Each structure stands twice: as structure tokens, then as C-alpha cells.
């Protein structure tokens, strides 16, 4: 079998532990394998079982997750583990309906975990297997439209063998990742080349059809790094919305034509704090969904005032060396790392 000969020796494939498979599948959502591996090792070393994860502190879980992005995945892991523990389980059970109802478990994640851990005869469909099936069966059009999604799920189910469904599902994903690549697929190495419609018709570059990317909207933001002596102000984001419960330096958008200094002054007024602009620390660029954001960090020396407690659930004045103890979003961590000697109180 191709998969047995060519499968990468990934750490979550060492056994069929449902807990470890679950963690890997959640981490791999919209994240490359090479990026996930060190995170996976750290996570399962810290939380060796579902019960250990269920008892974890969200602050610490988010800290371990920092850099992977899409932090809702981490919060859903914690919620699902707690629900399973409360229901008397110590791992993911072989119960499709029960698992599908847990936070963070859509059709793909449910089927991927149960098929790999228990050999449940459940199909999977993700980016690599979608591309493979579209080429194999010559499916035209956008694979994300409803009609094609239904057809692809149906084909994925029809192809499932009676036994070793988990290995078969993994082989589809692996074949897509290693051979049936988005560009320059290695068709000569593919065990399905004689049956592949796209290969036989020379249409590998056309199939699958690429979805049109949404136009990016440019935004300019300013972050205020407020120091008071040897400490800097951090605030915690609300429990809902983007980067929920993560910590950050307060930031907000620039109005049209507004300088960073004016935007910072307006933000400080909203915060209830008076401060003096010292220096520009750095300018960062990052993207979130359809937004391309330019974030400028300004060092602000605290003068007086008390932070409006209605704006954020928590805040803390911390020393620079303590910033590593707080989970920050990727751009905010980059801002923290840029501080160095540029941010010292009077």
C-alpha cells in the first residue's frame, strides 16, 4: 500500500491514541505540518491526557498555542475536554453523534479523529483530499460550491474500504500533500495516474478551479506601549471576538489622514490615561481575513490617570521580562519583541 511505504513519520502517527490524534487534527487546521510539529510536542508533553487538558488554565493553554493563530481552536479544545470529562470520558469516545456535538468538531474533524483512532468507516474531505478527488474524477468548477461539496463528500464515502478506513483517509491526505500538489504535481509518482481524469487529459493546472480571492482592505492602526517606571501596561481582550482573552498593548485604528500621534492621543483619551509620546518603536504589517494591517507602535510615558475598567476585563502593569508570561497575538508578540531598549520609563 502506497501510504505504508511513503507516509511521513509524524509524531501523532506513533499510535492510535484518540486524544493525540484530536490535538494534531485541530492544530493542522489552516496550519502547515512543519509549523505544527514543535507545538504538538510541547502541548502533549504539558497535557498528556484529555483529563489533564480538561483541568488546564485557559491562560496557559493560550500561551502554549501562541503563534499558531486561530485561537478559538485552543479555547474549543479546552471546552470540549471539560465537557467530555464531566460526561465521564477520559478520551474521545467512538461515538459519532456525541463527538460531532462537541465544540470545534465539524464533520471533517469528527470523521478524521474517529476513523484514525477507531477505524470508523467515515469519509474525510480537506484541502489535500479535495484537490486529489477533483483531479481524479475531473470535477470542474469551484470545489467549494455546495453542489461540488456534496459530490466530493459522496465520492469520499464511496471510495472508503470496509477495513482500514483511517489509513485510507490518511493516504488521501498524504498523497495530496506529497504528490498531487497544488502546482507541479508529481504525476509520474502517483499510484492513481492511470485512472486520473485530469492527468489523462493534461488538465492538472486547471483542476481544481481556484476560488477568487477577496480584495484586501488596507487598514492603519496604532498601538500605545505605555510605561510607568519600569513597567508597561497590558490589557486583556474581551472573551468574544478576534483574539478573545489574549493580552495586548492597547491599539486602535487611525482615522483617514490622521497621524499616528493624533491617533494615539485619541486612544489615550478613551483609555482615561494621560501620557507623552516618546518614540516610535516599530511598524509591523500583518493580515487578518481580508484586511492587510499596518500597525505602528508608539512608546508613551505615563503621566496620570486610571484605565477605564469597562473597556477591558483585566489589565496589568508588568515588567518587560514578564511579557513572556502573557499570551499575545502574533503581531503583538512581534511588537513586544521589538521593545528592547526602546521602551524604558523615566
SULQUI-V399825 format. One record per pair of residues at least 6 apart in sequence whose C-alpha atoms are under 8 Angstrom apart, sorted by the first residue. I is the first residue (numbers start at 1). J is the second residue. D is the distance in Angstrom with one decimal. If there is no record, write none. Layout:
i=I j=J d=D
i=I j=J d=D
This chain:
i=2 j=171 d=7.5
i=2 j=191 d=7.4
i=3 j=167 d=7.5
i=3 j=168 d=8.0
i=3 j=170 d=7.7
i=3 j=171 d=5.1
i=3 j=174 d=7.4
i=3 j=175 d=7.9
i=7 j=171 d=7.7
i=7 j=174 d=6.8
i=10 j=37 d=7.8
i=11 j=37 d=7.4
i=11 j=41 d=7.9
i=12 j=20 d=6.0
i=12 j=21 d=5.8
i=12 j=24 d=6.5
i=13 j=21 d=7.7
i=16 j=116 d=6.6
i=16 j=117 d=4.8
i=16 j=118 d=7.7
i=17 j=117 d=6.1
i=18 j=91 d=6.6
i=18 j=92 d=5.8
i=18 j=113 d=6.5
i=18 j=114 d=7.4
i=18 j=116 d=7.8
i=18 j=117 d=5.0
i=18 j=118 d=8.0
i=19 j=49 d=6.7
i=19 j=50 d=6.3
i=19 j=91 d=5.8
i=19 j=92 d=6.1
i=20 j=44 d=7.3
i=21 j=113 d=6.0
i=21 j=116 d=7.5
i=21 j=117 d=7.2
i=22 j=92 d=8.0
i=22 j=109 d=7.8
i=22 j=113 d=5.7
i=23 j=40 d=7.4
i=23 j=77 d=7.9
i=24 j=36 d=7.8
i=24 j=40 d=6.6
i=25 j=109 d=6.7
i=25 j=112 d=7.6
i=25 j=113 d=7.4
i=26 j=73 d=6.7
i=26 j=109 d=7.4
i=27 j=36 d=6.3
i=27 j=40 d=7.6
i=27 j=68 d=7.6
i=27 j=73 d=7.7
i=28 j=36 d=6.5
i=31 j=68 d=7.4
i=35 j=68 d=8.0
i=36 j=68 d=7.8
i=39 j=64 d=7.5
i=39 j=65 d=7.3
i=42 j=64 d=7.5
i=43 j=64 d=6.7
i=47 j=53 d=5.3
i=49 j=90 d=7.7
i=49 j=91 d=7.5
i=50 j=81 d=5.9
i=50 j=85 d=7.8
i=50 j=90 d=5.9
i=50 j=91 d=5.6
i=51 j=81 d=7.0
i=51 j=82 d=7.9
i=51 j=85 d=6.4
i=51 j=90 d=5.9
i=51 j=91 d=7.7
i=53 j=78 d=6.5
i=53 j=81 d=6.4
i=53 j=82 d=7.9
i=54 j=78 d=6.0
i=54 j=79 d=7.6
i=54 j=80 d=8.0
i=54 j=81 d=4.7
i=54 j=82 d=4.5
i=54 j=85 d=6.7
i=55 j=82 d=7.3
i=56 j=78 d=7.5
i=58 j=75 d=7.2
i=58 j=78 d=7.3
i=59 j=326 d=7.6
i=59 j=327 d=6.9
i=60 j=327 d=7.8
i=61 j=74 d=6.9
i=61 j=75 d=8.0
i=61 j=78 d=8.0
i=62 j=71 d=7.2
i=62 j=74 d=6.6
i=62 j=75 d=7.7
i=62 j=246 d=7.5
i=62 j=327 d=5.8
i=63 j=325 d=7.6
i=63 j=326 d=6.6
i=63 j=327 d=4.4
i=63 j=328 d=7.6
i=65 j=71 d=7.3
i=65 j=74 d=6.8
i=66 j=327 d=6.2
i=66 j=328 d=6.6
i=66 j=329 d=6.7
i=66 j=330 d=7.1
i=67 j=329 d=7.0
i=67 j=330 d=5.5
i=69 j=329 d=7.4
i=69 j=330 d=7.3
i=70 j=243 d=7.8
i=71 j=243 d=6.4
i=71 j=244 d=7.6
i=72 j=243 d=7.9
i=72 j=244 d=7.7
i=73 j=104 d=6.7
i=76 j=103 d=5.2
i=76 j=104 d=5.4
i=77 j=103 d=7.4
i=77 j=104 d=7.1
i=79 j=103 d=6.6
i=80 j=102 d=5.6
i=80 j=103 d=5.5
i=80 j=104 d=7.6
i=83 j=102 d=7.7
i=84 j=90 d=7.1
i=84 j=91 d=7.5
i=84 j=92 d=7.6
i=92 j=99 d=7.4
i=93 j=99 d=7.3
i=94 j=114 d=6.2
i=94 j=118 d=6.7
i=94 j=120 d=7.9
i=96 j=110 d=6.9
i=96 j=111 d=7.8
i=96 j=114 d=7.5
i=99 j=105 d=6.8
i=99 j=110 d=6.4
i=100 j=106 d=6.2
i=100 j=107 d=6.8
i=100 j=110 d=5.8
i=107 j=124 d=8.0
i=108 j=124 d=5.5
i=108 j=125 d=6.3
i=108 j=126 d=7.2
i=111 j=120 d=7.8
i=111 j=122 d=5.3
i=111 j=123 d=6.3
i=111 j=124 d=6.1
i=112 j=122 d=7.7
i=112 j=123 d=7.7
i=112 j=124 d=6.1
i=112 j=166 d=7.4
i=112 j=169 d=7.5
i=114 j=120 d=5.6
i=114 j=122 d=7.7
i=114 j=166 d=7.9
i=115 j=121 d=6.2
i=115 j=122 d=6.0
i=115 j=165 d=5.9
i=115 j=166 d=4.4
i=115 j=169 d=7.7
i=116 j=165 d=7.4
i=116 j=166 d=4.0
i=116 j=167 d=6.7
i=116 j=169 d=7.9
i=116 j=170 d=7.9
i=117 j=166 d=7.3
i=118 j=166 d=7.7
i=119 j=163 d=7.2
i=119 j=164 d=5.8
i=119 j=165 d=5.4
i=119 j=166 d=5.1
i=120 j=165 d=6.5
i=120 j=166 d=7.2
i=121 j=160 d=7.0
i=121 j=161 d=7.9
i=121 j=162 d=7.1
i=121 j=163 d=7.7
i=121 j=165 d=5.5
i=121 j=166 d=7.7
i=122 j=157 d=6.9
i=122 j=160 d=7.8
i=122 j=165 d=7.2
i=123 j=153 d=7.1
i=123 j=156 d=5.5
i=123 j=157 d=4.9
i=123 j=160 d=6.8
i=123 j=165 d=8.0
i=123 j=169 d=7.0
i=124 j=153 d=7.4
i=124 j=156 d=6.6
i=124 j=157 d=8.0
i=124 j=169 d=6.4
i=125 j=152 d=7.6
i=125 j=153 d=6.6
i=125 j=156 d=7.2
i=126 j=173 d=7.7
i=128 j=172 d=7.5
i=128 j=173 d=5.2
i=128 j=174 d=7.6
i=128 j=175 d=7.8
i=128 j=176 d=4.5
i=128 j=177 d=5.8
i=128 j=180 d=7.9
i=128 j=181 d=7.8
i=129 j=172 d=5.4
i=129 j=173 d=5.0
i=129 j=175 d=8.0
i=129 j=176 d=5.8
i=130 j=143 d=7.4
i=130 j=152 d=7.1
i=131 j=176 d=6.8
i=131 j=180 d=7.4
i=131 j=182 d=7.5
i=131 j=207 d=7.6
i=131 j=208 d=6.0
i=132 j=172 d=7.4
i=132 j=175 d=7.7
i=132 j=176 d=5.6
i=132 j=180 d=6.1
i=133 j=139 d=7.9
i=133 j=152 d=7.1
i=133 j=155 d=7.9
i=133 j=156 d=7.9
i=134 j=140 d=7.4
i=134 j=143 d=7.6
i=134 j=152 d=7.7
i=134 j=207 d=6.5
i=134 j=208 d=5.8
i=135 j=196 d=6.3
i=135 j=197 d=6.2
i=135 j=198 d=4.9
i=135 j=199 d=7.4
i=135 j=204 d=6.7
i=135 j=207 d=5.8
i=135 j=208 d=6.6
i=136 j=192 d=7.7
i=136 j=195 d=6.8
i=136 j=196 d=4.1
i=136 j=197 d=5.4
i=136 j=198 d=6.3
i=136 j=199 d=7.9
i=137 j=196 d=6.5
i=137 j=197 d=5.6
i=137 j=198 d=7.4
i=138 j=196 d=7.6
i=138 j=197 d=5.0
i=138 j=198 d=5.4
i=138 j=207 d=7.2
i=139 j=148 d=7.9
i=139 j=207 d=7.2
i=139 j=208 d=7.1
i=140 j=207 d=6.6
i=140 j=208 d=6.6
i=140 j=209 d=6.7
i=141 j=148 d=7.8
i=141 j=208 d=7.1
i=141 j=209 d=5.5
i=142 j=148 d=7.3
i=142 j=208 d=6.9
i=142 j=209 d=5.1
i=142 j=210 d=6.5
i=142 j=211 d=6.1
i=143 j=149 d=6.1
i=143 j=208 d=6.8
i=143 j=209 d=7.1
i=144 j=211 d=7.8
i=160 j=168 d=7.1
i=160 j=169 d=7.9
i=161 j=168 d=7.5
i=175 j=190 d=7.8
i=179 j=185 d=5.7
i=179 j=186 d=5.1
i=179 j=187 d=6.9
i=179 j=189 d=7.0
i=179 j=190 d=6.5
i=180 j=186 d=6.4
i=180 j=187 d=7.0
i=180 j=190 d=7.6
i=183 j=205 d=7.0
i=184 j=205 d=8.0
i=185 j=204 d=7.6
i=187 j=193 d=6.2
i=187 j=199 d=7.1
i=193 j=199 d=6.3
i=193 j=200 d=7.6
i=194 j=200 d=7.2
i=198 j=204 d=5.2
i=198 j=207 d=6.9
i=214 j=290 d=6.6
i=215 j=290 d=6.8
i=216 j=290 d=4.9
i=216 j=291 d=5.4
i=216 j=292 d=6.3
i=217 j=290 d=6.2
i=217 j=291 d=4.8
i=217 j=292 d=6.0
i=218 j=291 d=5.8
i=218 j=292 d=4.8
i=218 j=293 d=5.9
i=218 j=294 d=7.8
i=219 j=253 d=7.3
i=219 j=254 d=8.0
i=219 j=291 d=6.8
i=219 j=292 d=6.2
i=219 j=293 d=4.8
i=219 j=294 d=6.3
i=220 j=253 d=5.9
i=220 j=254 d=5.6
i=220 j=293 d=5.8
i=220 j=294 d=4.9
i=220 j=295 d=6.1
i=220 j=296 d=8.0
i=221 j=251 d=6.8
i=221 j=252 d=5.4
i=221 j=253 d=4.1
i=221 j=254 d=5.3
i=221 j=260 d=8.0
i=221 j=293 d=7.1
i=221 j=294 d=6.1
i=221 j=295 d=4.7
i=221 j=296 d=6.4
i=222 j=251 d=5.5
i=222 j=252 d=5.7
i=222 j=253 d=6.3
i=222 j=254 d=6.7
i=222 j=260 d=6.1
i=222 j=263 d=6.7
i=222 j=264 d=6.4
i=222 j=295 d=5.5
i=222 j=296 d=4.8
i=222 j=297 d=5.8
i=222 j=298 d=7.3
i=223 j=249 d=6.2
i=223 j=250 d=5.7
i=223 j=251 d=4.0
i=223 j=252 d=6.6
i=223 j=264 d=7.3
i=223 j=295 d=6.9
i=223 j=296 d=6.1
i=223 j=297 d=4.6
i=223 j=298 d=6.2
i=224 j=249 d=6.2
i=224 j=250 d=5.7
i=224 j=251 d=6.1
i=224 j=264 d=6.4
i=224 j=268 d=8.0
i=224 j=297 d=6.0
i=224 j=298 d=5.2
i=224 j=299 d=6.2
i=224 j=300 d=6.3
i=225 j=232 d=6.8
i=225 j=233 d=6.9
i=225 j=249 d=5.8
i=225 j=250 d=7.4
i=225 j=297 d=6.8
i=225 j=298 d=5.9
i=225 j=299 d=4.9
i=225 j=300 d=5.7
i=226 j=232 d=5.5
i=226 j=233 d=5.5
i=226 j=275 d=7.6
i=226 j=299 d=6.2
i=226 j=300 d=4.6
i=226 j=301 d=5.8
i=226 j=302 d=5.9
i=227 j=233 d=6.4
i=227 j=299 d=7.5
i=227 j=300 d=6.3
i=227 j=301 d=5.2
i=227 j=302 d=5.7
i=227 j=343 d=7.4
i=227 j=344 d=6.9
i=227 j=345 d=5.5
i=228 j=301 d=6.5
i=228 j=302 d=5.3
i=228 j=303 d=8.0
i=228 j=345 d=5.7
i=228 j=346 d=7.8
i=229 j=344 d=7.3
i=229 j=345 d=4.3
i=229 j=346 d=5.8
i=230 j=319 d=6.1
i=230 j=320 d=7.8
i=230 j=344 d=6.4
i=230 j=345 d=5.4
i=231 j=317 d=5.5
i=231 j=318 d=4.9
i=231 j=319 d=4.5
i=231 j=320 d=6.8
i=231 j=345 d=7.4
i=232 j=317 d=5.3
i=232 j=318 d=5.3
i=232 j=319 d=6.2
i=232 j=320 d=6.9
i=233 j=249 d=6.7
i=233 j=315 d=7.2
i=233 j=316 d=5.9
i=233 j=317 d=4.6
i=233 j=318 d=6.5
i=234 j=247 d=6.3
i=234 j=248 d=5.5
i=234 j=249 d=5.2
i=234 j=250 d=7.2
i=234 j=315 d=5.6
i=234 j=316 d=5.3
i=234 j=317 d=6.3
i=234 j=318 d=7.3
i=235 j=247 d=5.5
i=235 j=248 d=5.5
i=235 j=249 d=6.3
i=235 j=250 d=6.6
i=235 j=312 d=6.4
i=235 j=313 d=8.0
i=235 j=314 d=6.0
i=235 j=315 d=4.2
i=235 j=316 d=6.5
i=236 j=245 d=5.8
i=236 j=246 d=5.7
i=236 j=247 d=4.2
i=236 j=248 d=6.3
i=236 j=312 d=5.9
i=236 j=313 d=6.2
i=236 j=314 d=5.3
i=236 j=315 d=5.9
i=237 j=243 d=7.0
i=237 j=244 d=5.6
i=237 j=245 d=4.9
i=237 j=246 d=5.6
i=237 j=247 d=6.0
i=237 j=248 d=7.4
i=237 j=312 d=6.0
i=237 j=313 d=7.0
i=237 j=314 d=8.0
i=238 j=244 d=5.6
i=238 j=245 d=5.6
i=238 j=312 d=6.2
i=238 j=313 d=6.2
i=239 j=245 d=5.0
i=243 j=329 d=6.8
i=246 j=326 d=7.9
i=246 j=327 d=5.6
i=246 j=328 d=5.5
i=246 j=329 d=6.8
i=247 j=326 d=6.4
i=247 j=327 d=5.9
i=247 j=328 d=5.2
i=247 j=329 d=7.6
i=248 j=328 d=5.9
i=248 j=329 d=7.4
i=248 j=332 d=6.1
i=249 j=332 d=7.1
i=251 j=267 d=7.4
i=252 j=263 d=7.8
i=252 j=267 d=6.8
i=253 j=263 d=7.4
i=254 j=260 d=6.9
i=254 j=263 d=5.5
i=255 j=263 d=7.3
i=260 j=296 d=7.4
i=261 j=277 d=7.2
i=264 j=298 d=7.8
i=268 j=274 d=6.4
i=268 j=275 d=7.3
i=270 j=308 d=7.9
i=271 j=306 d=8.0
i=271 j=307 d=5.5
i=271 j=308 d=5.6
i=271 j=311 d=7.6
i=272 j=305 d=5.9
i=272 j=306 d=5.9
i=272 j=307 d=5.3
i=272 j=308 d=5.8
i=273 j=302 d=7.5
i=273 j=303 d=7.6
i=273 j=304 d=6.1
i=273 j=305 d=4.4
i=273 j=306 d=5.9
i=273 j=307 d=6.2
i=274 j=302 d=6.4
i=274 j=303 d=5.4
i=274 j=304 d=5.3
i=274 j=305 d=6.0
i=275 j=300 d=5.8
i=275 j=301 d=5.3
i=275 j=302 d=4.5
i=275 j=303 d=4.9
i=275 j=304 d=7.1
i=276 j=300 d=5.4
i=276 j=301 d=5.1
i=276 j=302 d=6.7
i=276 j=303 d=7.1
i=277 j=298 d=6.9
i=277 j=299 d=6.1
i=277 j=300 d=4.6
i=277 j=301 d=6.5
i=278 j=298 d=7.3
i=278 j=299 d=5.4
i=278 j=300 d=5.6
i=278 j=301 d=6.5
i=279 j=298 d=5.9
i=279 j=299 d=5.3
i=279 j=300 d=7.6
i=279 j=342 d=7.7
i=280 j=296 d=7.4
i=280 j=297 d=6.1
i=280 j=298 d=4.5
i=280 j=299 d=6.1
i=281 j=296 d=7.6
i=281 j=297 d=5.4
i=281 j=298 d=5.5
i=281 j=299 d=6.3
i=281 j=338 d=6.9
i=281 j=339 d=6.5
i=281 j=342 d=6.3
i=281 j=343 d=7.7
i=282 j=296 d=5.9
i=282 j=297 d=5.5
i=282 j=298 d=7.6
i=282 j=335 d=7.1
i=282 j=338 d=6.8
i=283 j=294 d=6.8
i=283 j=295 d=5.6
i=283 j=296 d=4.3
i=283 j=297 d=6.3
i=284 j=294 d=5.7
i=284 j=295 d=5.1
i=284 j=296 d=6.3
i=284 j=331 d=7.2
i=284 j=334 d=7.9
i=284 j=335 d=7.6
i=285 j=292 d=7.2
i=285 j=293 d=5.6
i=285 j=294 d=4.6
i=285 j=295 d=6.2
i=285 j=331 d=8.0
i=286 j=292 d=6.0
i=286 j=293 d=5.4
i=286 j=294 d=6.7
i=286 j=331 d=6.9
i=287 j=293 d=5.8
i=297 j=335 d=7.0
i=299 j=342 d=7.8
i=299 j=343 d=6.2
i=301 j=345 d=6.6
i=301 j=346 d=7.7
i=323 j=336 d=7.4
